[in-house]
Amino acid sequence: MRIIDHHIAGYSGGAGGRTPVAGQARFGDIFDPNTGEVQAQVPLGTKADLDVAVAAALKAQPGWAATNPQRRARVMFEFKRLVEANMDELAHMLSSEHGKVIADSKGDVQRGLEVIEFCCGIPHILKGEFTQGAGPGIDVYSMRQPLGIGAGITPFNFPAMIPMWMFGVAIATGNAFILKPSERDPSVPRRLSELMTEAGAPEGILQCVQGDKEMVDAILDHPAIAAISFVGSSDIAHYVYKRGVENGKRVQAMGGAKNHGIVMPDADLDQVVADLSGAAFGSAGERCMALPVVVPVGDKTANALREKLIPAIDALRVGVSTDNDAHYGPVVSAQHRERIEKWIQTGVDEGAELVVDGRGFELQGHEKGFFIGPSLFDHVTPDMSAYKEEIFGPVLQIVRAHDFEEAVRLPSDHQYGNGVAIFTRNGHAAREFAARVNVGMVGINVPIPVPVAYHTFGGWKRSAFGDTNQHGMEGVKFWTKVKTVTQRWPDGSAGVDDAANAFVIPTMG
Ligand code: NAD
């Protein structure tokens, strides 16, 4: 069986690169969701594996931090070139473990690369602040210094983009980074860490450890790891946040989502249907910025939207992830498909109207693949658990709002607050909505408002724990600490300061 091993400096790589301690090695299966077959295995690492990675990181980091930022940026430029040169290989690898179609897999890599592009500007970004003459002969300046060793724990649904959100900024700012990707699709993150070493980052600056909860706990408890960035489901995010903070670490932990798309009566419904089809069903709904809830304002809008949505959903093509004509591929695992189908049943049991039922879908020739058809619910209400919880599958729910006020209230009151969109031609309504809605990322006629790399990504409420977002300046702040220096260079001519003043808090007055 093919093994997707750790990428740890000192392990020579491949399954034979080291001898697992007898009886201690655990492995996880990596499926091909198109066929349902196990295509490889991943070692589920231990604290002992982490210790080796940490030792290598500790050795490499001081030299990397002392490398001037322009040279660190050159490694980012080279990494970007290598990832682009390997784009096809990476996209196929990603697609075969995750199940998203090839074009979407390339998008996953590309959105991560945009953060690397941001990091190519790190010399400029890291310039500090300076005040000349803050007092008589006194200057004050600040500098941003790396934290030391950072770790990233990432979900299955963006195995290229999310690791790059984290390690791009962490490494460019002078940290060493240990990545623990999802054990369900670990090949791309591992390959990215190899490419970073090939690009010129010293051994130990980016390592990839494989594993599950055991490895996560080892990271959370490791005294040499200064900061942890997590992305995944909310309960785990909260756990990681609490345990990491208790151990004195800096933690940002992004969680689940249930994003709403508000459709005002004046919206262009054909455009909305086109946008919603992609945003609700693209990547089989396995995106934290998907739009699984649509909120038409007024019954007239709701009825017209529903009438247009049904044929658009019927026209969706579900296929293997290498089918260029497929709109979306299989979901990541058999258990996940089962979970989605259970939520559909819960929606029915709670009284919502199941307009299109995607359960029981089989793709001819791929009957064992993890496919599921698209589903549409109407008359979903806020008291239903199928509305409150994240389903993370190709299921769109219509929640009808009477007016604009109710449409603002629904996403604002929801436990999750990752993204939200409003579709309208009315600038005033859009402006009001953006200002008032209690959600972290807002799209105005943009269904998936994932901010560009030089802005910053992060939700509110149970979609994120901690107070610093991913990438952009927020990411730079997360991965660095500020040192502020107050300096005086007396020329000696003024003699010794009045001794009495030494006992008074210094002021610049
Ligand atoms: P997950 O929470 O199951 O796993 C995320 C990571 O946590 C993985 O690396 C996994 O190995 C680890 N993990 C799993 N169980 C653990 C446990 N009990 N203790 C410690 N670590 C554990 O998430 P997933 O299914 O891989 O990803 C989907 C979820 O991620 C969805 O909820 C989605 O909304 C969310 N997500 C959020 C964002 C965001 O930015 N807010 C982005 C992408 C995905």
Residues whose N, C-alpha, C, O or C-beta is under 5 A from the ligand:
A	BS01	NAD	I153 T154 P155 F156 N157 K180 P181 S182 E183 G211 D212 K213 V216 V231 G232 S233 S234 I236 M254 G255 G256 A257 C288 S463
